[in-house]
Amino acid sequence: MDIKEGIEAALLAPTALNQQKFSIGIDGEDAVIKPGFGPMTKIDLGIVRYNFEIASGHKCRTV
């Protein structure tokens, strides 16, 4: 499992309002997920983080 698979899973994950208001970046060997602005973004962050971690097998950081 790798980070690329995690990013693909996160992008395909359903979100609370069907809006992908987040960004995923790489910092060294760690993935970093940053929430966007708007309603339900903290819930979306949890959904995206879960899907990323399950698909990639790696923990990620949130900002």
Number of C-alpha atoms within 10 A of each C-alpha: 10 12 20 13 17 25 23 14 20 27 17 13 18 15 19 15 12 9 12 19 18 17 15 19 12 12 9 7 8 13 22 17 22 18 20 15 10 9 11 15 20 17 14 23 23 15 16 26 25 17 22 29 20 15 18 19 14 14 15 19 14 12 6
